Amino acid sequence: MLYLWLIFIHAVSAMVAIGPFFVLIPMLSKLRTAEGAVLNSYLDSFHFTVRLSKHTGHVLVASGLLLMWLGGWPWSTPWIAGTFIVLFASLLFMARAFSPTIRKLRQPEHDRQFLVNKLSRALYMYMFVLFVMLWLMIMKPTLW
């Protein structure tokens, strides 16, 4: 029964980690023209989503490790090793992709178009990485 609850926790935390990023897509175009309090509210939404994803990522990793341990999955399982490789790469990417750009957009003098384009690229790249991890966990491919 514990194993089934861990699967549920793992799945819900994956949904919470990925889902809010979809809300940010329409905000990208609004960021190009927003000013003052409206701009700050959009940037706060980006910041909140990144923090939420980071914290649900902790739940994902913890529940995933418990599922591996209880399920007897070895580290050498291709889809597990692949997921962790992509996970560590995404952590490095996420640390540099969002927060510095959001901070620069909050400064009075900034190149708005360049920074929003950079944020847009980061958003789509990170969503792609999240979907690669999701694909690895659901499809469980034999990579080697």
N, C-alpha and C positions, 0 to 999 in steps of 0.2 A: 504493500500500500504506500509506503514511503517513496518508493521508486516512482510510482504514478504521480504523486504530489510533486516530486522534483521535476518530472517532465512537464507538468502543468506550469509550475513556477518558471521553468526555463523558457517555455513557449510564450507565456505572458510577458516576461521581461524582454524577450526578443521583439515582441510587438510594440512594447512601450519604447524600446530603444530606437526602432526604425520609424514608427508611425509619425511622430511629430515633425520629422524632416519633410514630409509631404506638405505640411501646412506652410512651410517656409518658401516653397516654390512660387506661389503667387505674390509673396511679399517682396521677392527680388525686384520685380518691375516697379513696385511702389517705393522701394528704397531709393530709386533713381531720382525721384522728385520730392520726397518727403522732407519736411523741415521741422526744426524745433522739437516740441513734445511728441509729435507723430513719429518723427525719425527715431527718437529715443525709445518709443514703444516698440517699433519694429526691431531695433537693435536688442532691446531687452528680450523680445521673443526668440531671437537667434541665440542669445546668451543662455536663456533658460533651456532651450532645446538641447544645446550642447551639454550643459550640466546634467540635465535629465538623462541623456544618452550615456554620459560617463558613469553616472551612479547605477543605472540599470545594467550597464556593462559589468559592474562589479557583481551584481546578482547573477547575471548570465554566466560569468566565469566560475563563480562559486558553485552554482547549481550544476554546471557542466562538469566540473571536476568531481563533484559528488556522484553524478550519473556515471562517469567513467569508472570511478572506484566501485560503486555498488553493482554496476553492470558488467564489471570485469573487462572493460575495453582497454587494451594496451595503448601506450603512447605511440607505438609504431603503426597503429591503424592509419592508413593513408588519409582518410577524410578528417581524422582528429588532428594529425600532424599538420595537414594543409590548413585547417581552420586556425590553429594556433599560430602558424607562420603569418597568415593574412591578418590575424588579430594583432600581433605585435607590430606589423607594418602599419596597420590602421591607427594604433595608439600614437606612433611617431607622427603620422600624418595629421591626426586630429589635434595634437598639441600645438602644431604650427599653423594649421589651416584657418581656424575660425577666430579664436580670441584676439590674436594680434591685429587681424583685419577689422574686427568689430571695434577694438580700441582706437584704431586710426580713423574709422568713420565717425567716432564721437568727437574727434578733435576739430576745432573750428576751421583750420586750413587743411583741406584734403582734396585729393583728386577723386571725386565721387564715382565717376564712370569706371575708372581703373579699379578701384576698390570693390565696387559692386560686381564687376566682371570677375574679379579674383574670388570673391565670396561665392558667386554663382558656380564657377568652376569647381571650387572646393566642395560645395554642396552636392553637385552631381557626381563628382569623383567619390566622395565619401559614401553616398547612397549606393553607388556601384560596388564598392568594397563590402558594404553591409550585405548586399544581395549575393555576392560571391560566398561570403561566410554562410548565409542562409542556405544557399544552394548546396554547399558542402555538407551541412548538417542534415538536410532533408534527403538529398539524393544519395549520400554516402558512396561516392564514386570510388572505384578501385584505381588509384592513380599510379600505383607501382606494384 
